[in-house]
Amino acid sequence: DEVEEQERPHRYRIRATLHVERDSQKGILIGAGGSGLRRIGDQARRAIEELTGAPVFLGLWVKVRRNWTKDERALREFGFAPGGKG
């Protein structure tokens, strides 16, 4: 959703939304006490830090967007179809 690069000290601030199609998927992704989302965030943050060579703050949100995998507009918006962000 948003990437900010800070020069001094050099680091990145990233905000991203994970879209799911159903409330039940949101619960599974977040996990008990947020453990699933925390694990996803930790792994993603480490991978991004390895690529950039700088510390990263990664803020993740999970939103339900019903049937987005069947919605051409949503697929373009998320970069999965021609004309999108991808």
C-alpha distances in whole Angstrom, upper triangle without the diagonal:
4,7,10,14,17,20,23,22,20,17,13,11,8,6,5,7,10,12,15,18,21,21,23,20,18,21,22,19,19,22,25,24,21,22,20,17,18,20,17,15,18,18,15,15,19,18,15,18,20,19,18,21,19,18,15,13,11,10,10,10,12,13,15,15,19,20,17,18,21,19,19,17,14,15,14,11,10,12,15,17,19,17,14,11,13
4,7,10,13,16,19,19,17,14,10,8,6,5,7,10,13,15,19,22,24,24,26,24,21,24,25,21,21,24,27,26,22,23,22,18,19,21,18,15,18,19,15,14,18,17,14,16,19,17,16,19,17,16,13,12,10,10,11,12,15,16,19,19,23,24,20,22,25,23,23,20,18,18,17,14,13,15,18,20,21,19,16,13,15
4,7,10,13,16,16,13,11,7,6,5,7,9,12,15,18,21,25,27,27,29,26,23,26,26,23,22,26,28,27,23,24,23,19,19,21,18,15,17,18,14,13,16,15,12,13,16,14,12,15,13,13,10,10,9,10,12,14,17,19,22,22,26,27,23,25,27,26,25,23,21,21,20,17,16,16,20,22,23,21,18,14,15
4,6,10,12,13,11,8,6,5,6,9,12,15,18,21,25,28,30,30,32,29,26,29,29,25,25,28,30,28,25,26,25,21,21,22,20,17,18,20,16,14,17,17,13,14,17,15,13,15,12,12,10,10,11,12,15,17,20,22,25,25,29,30,27,28,31,29,29,26,24,24,23,20,19,20,23,26,26,24,21,17,19
4,6,9,10,7,6,5,6,9,12,15,18,21,24,28,31,33,33,34,32,29,31,31,28,27,30,32,30,27,27,27,23,22,23,22,18,19,20,17,14,16,16,13,12,15,14,11,12,10,10,9,10,12,14,17,20,23,25,28,29,32,33,30,31,34,32,32,29,27,27,26,23,22,22,25,28,28,26,23,20,20
4,6,7,5,5,6,8,11,14,17,21,24,27,30,34,36,35,37,34,31,33,33,30,29,31,33,31,28,28,28,25,24,25,24,20,20,22,19,16,18,18,15,14,17,16,12,13,10,10,10,11,14,16,19,22,25,27,31,32,35,36,33,34,37,36,35,33,30,31,29,27,25,26,29,31,32,30,27,23,24
4,6,4,7,9,11,15,18,21,25,27,30,34,37,39,39,40,37,35,37,37,33,32,35,36,34,31,31,31,28,27,28,26,23,23,24,21,18,19,20,17,15,17,17,13,13,10,11,12,14,17,19,22,25,29,31,34,35,39,40,36,37,40,39,38,36,34,33,32,30,28,28,32,34,34,32,29,26,26
3,5,8,11,13,16,20,23,26,29,32,36,39,41,40,41,39,36,38,38,34,33,35,37,34,31,32,32,29,27,28,27,24,23,25,23,19,20,21,18,16,19,19,15,14,11,12,13,14,18,20,24,27,30,33,36,37,41,42,39,40,43,41,41,39,36,36,35,33,31,32,35,37,37,36,33,29,30
4,6,10,12,16,19,22,26,28,32,35,38,40,39,40,37,35,36,36,32,31,33,34,32,29,29,30,27,25,26,25,22,21,22,21,17,18,19,17,14,17,17,14,12,9,9,11,13,16,19,22,26,29,32,35,36,40,41,38,39,42,41,41,39,36,36,35,33,31,31,34,37,37,36,33,29,30
4,7,10,13,17,20,24,26,29,33,36,38,37,38,36,33,35,34,31,30,32,34,32,29,29,28,26,24,24,23,20,19,20,18,15,16,17,14,11,14,14,10,9,6,7,9,12,15,18,21,24,28,30,34,34,38,39,36,37,40,38,38,36,34,33,32,30,28,28,31,34,34,33,30,26,26
4,7,10,14,16,20,22,26,29,33,34,34,35,32,29,31,31,27,26,28,30,28,25,25,25,22,20,21,20,16,16,17,15,12,13,14,11,9,12,12,9,9,5,5,6,8,11,14,17,20,24,26,30,31,34,35,32,33,37,35,35,33,30,30,30,27,25,26,28,31,32,31,27,24,24
4,6,10,13,16,19,22,25,29,31,30,32,29,26,28,28,24,23,26,28,26,23,23,23,19,18,19,18,14,15,16,13,10,12,13,9,9,12,12,9,10,7,6,5,6,8,11,14,17,20,23,26,27,31,32,29,30,33,32,31,29,27,27,26,23,21,22,25,28,28,27,24,20,21
4,7,10,14,16,20,23,27,28,28,29,26,24,25,26,22,21,24,26,24,20,21,21,17,16,18,16,13,14,16,13,10,13,14,11,11,15,14,12,14,10,9,6,5,6,8,11,14,18,20,23,25,28,29,27,28,31,30,30,27,25,25,25,22,20,21,24,27,28,26,23,20,20
4,6,10,13,16,19,23,25,24,26,23,20,23,23,19,18,22,24,22,19,20,19,15,15,16,14,11,13,14,11,9,13,13,10,11,15,14,12,15,12,11,7,6,5,6,8,11,14,17,20,21,25,26,23,24,27,26,26,24,21,21,21,18,16,18,20,23,25,23,20,16,17
4,7,10,13,17,20,22,21,23,20,18,20,21,17,16,20,22,20,17,18,17,14,14,16,14,11,14,15,12,11,15,15,13,15,18,17,16,18,16,14,10,8,6,5,6,8,11,13,17,18,21,23,20,22,25,23,24,22,19,19,20,16,15,17,19,22,24,23,19,16,17
4,7,10,13,17,18,18,20,17,15,17,18,14,14,18,21,20,16,17,16,12,13,15,12,10,13,14,11,11,15,15,13,15,18,17,17,20,18,16,13,11,8,6,5,6,9,10,14,15,18,19,17,18,21,20,21,19,16,16,17,14,12,14,16,19,21,20,17,14,15
4,6,10,13,15,15,17,14,12,15,15,12,12,16,19,18,15,17,15,11,14,15,12,11,15,16,13,14,18,17,16,19,21,20,20,23,22,20,16,14,11,8,6,5,6,7,10,11,14,16,13,15,18,17,19,17,13,14,16,13,10,13,15,18,21,20,16,14,15
4,7,10,12,13,14,11,9,12,12,9,10,14,17,17,14,15,12,10,13,14,11,11,15,15,12,14,18,17,16,19,21,21,22,24,23,21,18,16,12,11,7,6,5,6,9,10,13,14,12,13,16,16,18,17,13,13,15,13,10,13,14,17,20,20,17,15,16
4,7,9,11,12,9,8,12,13,10,12,15,18,19,16,18,15,13,16,17,14,14,18,18,16,18,21,20,20,23,25,24,25,28,27,25,21,20,16,14,11,9,6,5,6,6,9,10,8,10,13,13,15,14,10,11,14,12,9,13,13,16,19,19,16,15,16
4,6,8,9,6,6,10,10,9,11,14,17,18,16,17,14,13,17,17,15,16,20,19,18,20,23,22,22,26,27,26,28,30,30,28,24,23,19,17,13,11,7,6,5,6,7,8,8,9,12,13,15,15,12,13,16,14,12,15,15,17,21,22,18,18,18
4,7,9,7,8,11,12,12,14,16,19,21,19,20,17,16,20,21,18,20,23,23,21,24,27,26,26,29,31,30,31,34,33,32,28,26,22,20,17,14,10,8,5,5,4,5,6,8,10,11,14,15,12,13,16,15,14,17,16,18,21,22,19,20,20
4,5,5,7,9,10,11,13,14,17,19,17,19,16,16,20,21,19,20,24,24,23,25,28,28,28,31,32,32,33,36,35,33,29,27,24,21,18,15,11,9,6,7,6,8,10,12,13,14,18,18,15,16,20,19,17,20,19,22,25,26,23,23,24
4,5,5,6,9,10,11,12,14,16,15,17,15,15,18,20,18,20,23,24,23,25,28,28,28,31,33,33,34,36,35,32,29,26,23,20,17,14,10,9,6,9,9,12,13,15,17,18,21,21,18,19,23,21,19,23,22,25,28,29,26,26,26
4,5,5,6,9,10,11,13,15,14,16,14,14,18,18,17,20,22,23,23,25,27,28,28,31,33,33,34,36,35,33,29,27,24,21,18,15,12,11,9,12,12,13,15,16,18,20,23,23,20,21,24,23,21,24,23,26,29,30,27,27,27
4,5,5,6,9,10,13,15,13,14,12,12,16,16,14,17,20,20,19,22,24,24,25,28,29,29,31,33,32,30,27,25,21,19,15,13,10,10,8,11,11,12,13,14,16,18,21,21,18,18,22,20,18,21,20,23,27,27,24,24,24
4,5,5,6,8,11,13,11,13,10,10,13,15,13,15,18,19,18,20,23,23,23,26,28,28,29,31,30,28,24,22,18,16,12,10,7,7,7,10,11,13,14,15,18,19,22,21,18,19,22,20,18,21,21,24,27,27,24,24,24
4,5,5,6,8,10,9,11,9,10,13,14,14,16,18,19,19,21,24,24,25,27,29,30,31,33,31,29,25,23,20,18,14,12,9,10,10,14,15,17,17,18,21,22,25,25,21,22,26,24,21,24,24,27,31,31,28,27,27
4,6,5,8,11,10,10,8,9,12,13,12,15,17,17,18,20,22,23,24,26,28,28,30,31,31,28,25,23,20,18,15,14,11,12,12,15,16,17,18,18,21,22,25,26,22,22,25,24,21,24,23,26,30,31,28,27,26
4,6,9,11,8,9,6,6,10,10,9,11,14,14,14,17,19,19,20,23,24,25,26,28,27,25,22,20,16,15,11,10,8,11,11,14,15,17,16,17,20,21,24,24,20,20,23,21,19,21,21,24,28,28,25,24,23
4,7,8,5,7,5,5,8,9,9,11,13,14,15,16,19,20,20,22,24,25,26,28,26,24,21,18,15,13,10,9,8,11,12,15,17,19,19,20,23,24,26,26,22,23,25,23,20,23,23,27,30,30,27,25,25
4,6,5,5,5,7,9,10,11,13,14,15,17,18,20,21,23,24,26,27,28,30,28,26,23,21,18,16,14,13,11,14,15,18,20,21,22,22,25,26,29,29,25,26,28,27,24,26,26,30,33,34,30,29,28
4,5,6,7,9,10,11,13,15,16,18,19,20,22,24,25,26,28,30,31,32,30,27,25,22,20,18,16,15,14,17,18,21,23,24,25,26,29,30,33,32,29,29,32,30,27,30,30,33,37,37,34,32,32
4,6,8,9,9,11,14,14,15,18,19,19,21,23,24,25,27,29,30,30,29,25,23,20,18,16,15,14,14,17,18,22,24,26,26,27,30,31,34,33,29,30,33,30,28,31,31,34,38,38,34,32,32
4,6,5,6,9,10,11,12,14,15,16,18,20,21,22,24,26,26,27,25,22,20,17,15,13,11,11,11,14,16,20,22,24,23,25,28,28,31,30,26,27,29,27,24,27,27,31,34,34,31,29,29
4,6,5,6,9,10,10,12,14,15,16,18,20,21,23,24,25,26,25,22,19,17,15,14,13,13,13,17,19,22,24,25,25,25,29,30,32,32,28,28,30,28,25,28,28,32,35,35,32,30,29
4,5,5,6,9,10,11,12,14,16,17,18,20,21,23,24,25,24,22,19,18,15,14,12,12,11,15,16,19,21,22,22,22,26,27,29,28,25,25,27,25,22,24,24,28,31,32,28,27,26
4,5,5,6,9,10,10,12,14,15,16,18,20,21,22,23,22,19,16,14,11,10,8,9,9,12,15,18,20,21,20,21,24,25,27,26,23,23,25,23,20,22,23,26,29,30,26,24,24
4,5,5,6,9,10,10,12,14,15,16,18,20,21,21,20,17,14,13,10,10,9,11,12,16,18,21,23,25,24,24,28,28,30,29,26,26,28,25,22,25,25,29,32,32,28,26,26
4,5,5,6,9,10,11,12,14,15,17,19,20,21,20,17,15,14,12,13,11,13,14,17,20,22,24,25,24,24,28,29,30,30,26,26,28,26,23,24,25,28,31,32,28,26,25
4,6,5,6,8,10,11,12,14,16,17,18,19,19,17,14,13,10,11,9,11,12,15,17,20,22,23,21,21,25,25,27,26,23,22,24,22,19,21,21,25,28,28,25,22,21
4,6,5,6,8,10,10,12,14,15,16,17,16,14,11,10,7,8,7,10,12,15,18,20,23,24,22,23,26,26,28,27,23,23,24,22,19,21,22,25,28,28,24,22,21
4,6,5,6,9,10,11,12,14,15,16,15,12,10,10,8,10,10,14,15,19,22,24,27,28,26,26,30,30,31,30,27,26,28,26,22,24,25,28,31,31,27,25,24
4,6,5,6,9,10,11,13,14,15,15,13,12,12,10,13,12,15,16,20,22,24,26,27,25,25,28,29,30,29,26,25,26,25,21,22,23,26,29,30,26,23,22
4,5,5,6,9,10,11,12,14,13,12,10,11,8,11,10,13,15,18,21,22,25,25,23,22,26,26,27,26,23,22,23,21,18,19,20,24,26,26,23,20,19
4,5,5,6,9,10,10,11,10,8,6,7,6,10,10,14,16,20,23,24,27,28,25,26,29,29,30,29,25,25,25,23,20,21,22,26,28,28,24,21,20
4,5,5,6,9,10,10,10,9,8,10,10,13,14,18,20,23,26,27,30,31,28,28,32,32,32,31,28,27,28,26,23,23,25,28,30,30,27,24,22
4,5,5,6,9,10,11,11,10,12,11,15,15,18,20,23,25,27,29,29,27,26,30,30,30,29,26,25,25,24,21,21,22,25,27,27,24,21,19
4,5,5,6,8,8,9,7,10,9,13,14,17,19,22,25,26,29,29,26,26,29,29,29,28,25,24,24,22,19,19,21,24,26,26,22,19,18
4,5,5,5,5,6,6,9,10,14,16,19,22,25,28,29,32,32,30,29,33,33,33,32,29,28,28,26,23,23,25,28,29,29,26,22,21
4,6,5,8,9,10,13,14,17,19,22,24,27,30,31,34,34,31,30,34,34,34,33,30,28,29,27,24,24,25,28,30,30,27,24,22
4,6,8,10,11,14,14,18,19,22,24,27,29,30,33,32,29,29,32,32,31,30,28,26,26,25,22,21,23,26,26,27,24,21,19
4,5,8,9,12,13,17,19,22,24,27,30,31,34,34,31,30,34,33,32,31,29,27,27,25,23,22,24,27,28,27,24,21,20
4,7,9,13,15,18,21,24,27,30,33,34,37,37,34,34,37,37,36,35,32,31,30,29,26,26,28,31,31,31,28,25,23
4,6,10,12,16,19,22,25,28,31,32,36,36,33,33,37,36,36,34,32,31,30,28,26,26,28,31,32,31,28,25,24
4,7,10,13,16,20,23,26,29,31,34,35,32,33,36,36,35,34,31,31,30,28,26,26,28,31,33,32,29,25,25
4,6,10,12,16,19,22,26,27,30,31,29,29,33,32,32,30,27,27,27,25,22,23,25,29,30,29,26,22,22
4,7,10,13,17,20,23,25,28,30,27,28,32,31,31,30,26,27,27,24,22,23,25,29,30,29,26,22,23
4,6,10,13,16,20,21,25,26,24,25,28,27,28,26,23,23,24,21,19,20,22,26,27,27,23,20,20
4,7,10,13,17,19,22,24,22,23,27,26,27,25,22,22,23,20,18,20,22,25,27,27,23,20,21
4,7,10,14,16,19,21,19,20,23,23,24,23,19,20,21,18,16,18,20,23,26,25,21,19,19
4,7,10,13,16,18,16,18,21,21,22,21,17,19,20,17,15,18,20,23,25,25,21,19,20
4,7,10,13,15,14,16,19,18,20,19,16,17,19,16,14,18,18,21,24,24,21,19,20
4,6,10,12,11,14,16,16,18,17,13,15,17,15,13,17,18,20,23,23,19,19,20
4,6,9,9,12,14,14,17,16,12,14,17,15,14,18,18,20,23,23,20,20,21
4,6,6,9,11,10,13,12,9,11,14,12,12,15,15,17,20,20,17,18,19
4,6,9,9,9,13,13,10,12,15,14,14,17,16,18,21,21,19,20,21
4,5,6,7,10,11,9,10,14,14,13,16,14,15,19,20,18,19,20
4,5,5,8,8,6,7,10,10,9,12,11,12,16,16,14,15,16
4,6,8,10,7,7,10,11,10,12,9,11,14,16,14,16,15
4,6,9,8,8,11,13,12,14,11,11,15,16,15,17,17
4,6,5,6,9,10,11,12,11,10,13,14,13,15,16
4,6,5,6,9,10,11,9,7,10,11,10,13,14
4,5,5,6,9,10,10,9,10,10,9,12,13
4,5,5,6,8,8,9,11,11,9,11,12
4,5,5,6,5,5,9,10,7,10,10
4,5,5,6,5,6,6,4,7,8
4,6,8,8,10,8,5,6,9
4,6,8,10,10,7,6,7
4,6,7,8,4,4,4
4,7,9,7,8,6
4,6,6,9,8
4,6,9,8
4,7,8
4,6
4
